[in-house]
Amino acid sequence: MSKYADYDAKLFDLIDNGCNSFHSLLLRMVEENKKFDSTDASWRVTDRRLQALRKAGKIVFVRQAWYVA
């Protein structure tokens, strides 16, 4: 199981419940982002996970919004 499994599950839940813009996802994942020790800005964790999930075909970006595939 990936160290991001819980994080990804929360992203899927938020996207399914209508929170599908990057900004709204970022605002709701602030506390989760703090759990990852990173020298990057905290928003980069959300950005990296969204792109990884997109490349894996689990989510899609259509008309300025994220959707679970």
C-alpha positions as CSV (number, residue, x, y, z in Angstrom):
1,M,0.0,0.0,0.0
2,S,1.3,3.4,-1.0
3,K,2.1,6.1,1.6
4,Y,-0.4,8.2,-0.4
5,A,-3.3,5.8,-0.2
6,D,-5.2,7.7,2.5
7,Y,-4.4,11.0,0.8
8,D,-5.6,9.8,-2.6
9,A,-8.8,8.4,-1.0
10,K,-9.6,11.8,0.5
11,L,-9.0,13.5,-2.9
12,F,-11.4,11.0,-4.5
13,D,-14.0,11.7,-1.8
14,L,-13.7,15.4,-2.2
15,I,-13.9,15.3,-6.0
16,D,-16.9,12.9,-5.9
17,N,-18.7,15.4,-3.6
18,G,-18.3,18.3,-6.0
19,C,-15.0,19.9,-4.7
20,N,-13.3,19.7,-8.1
21,S,-11.2,22.8,-8.7
22,F,-7.6,22.9,-7.6
23,H,-8.1,25.8,-5.3
24,S,-11.0,24.2,-3.4
25,L,-9.1,20.9,-3.1
26,L,-6.1,22.7,-1.9
27,L,-8.0,24.6,0.8
28,R,-9.5,21.3,2.1
29,M,-6.2,19.4,2.1
30,V,-4.1,21.9,4.0
31,E,-3.9,19.8,7.1
32,E,-3.1,16.6,5.1
33,N,-0.3,18.5,3.3
34,K,1.4,19.3,6.6
35,K,1.8,15.5,7.3
36,F,4.4,15.2,4.5
37,D,7.8,16.6,5.3
38,S,8.8,18.4,2.2
39,T,11.0,21.3,1.4
40,D,8.5,22.3,-1.3
41,A,5.5,24.5,-0.7
42,S,2.6,22.6,0.7
43,W,0.4,23.0,-2.4
44,R,2.9,21.0,-4.4
45,V,1.8,17.8,-2.6
46,T,-1.7,18.2,-3.9
47,D,-0.4,19.1,-7.3
48,R,1.8,16.1,-7.5
49,R,-0.9,13.7,-6.4
50,L,-3.5,15.1,-8.8
51,Q,-1.0,14.7,-11.7
52,A,0.0,11.2,-10.6
53,L,-3.7,10.1,-10.4
54,R,-4.4,11.7,-13.8
55,K,-1.5,9.9,-15.4
56,A,-2.7,6.6,-13.9
57,G,-6.1,7.2,-15.5
58,K,-8.0,7.4,-12.2
59,I,-9.1,11.1,-12.6
60,V,-9.6,13.4,-15.5
61,F,-9.6,17.1,-16.0
62,V,-12.4,18.3,-18.2
63,R,-13.7,21.9,-18.6
64,Q,-11.7,23.4,-15.7
65,A,-12.7,20.7,-13.2
66,W,-11.5,17.3,-11.9
67,Y,-13.6,14.2,-12.1
68,V,-13.1,10.6,-11.0
69,A,-12.7,8.4,-14.1
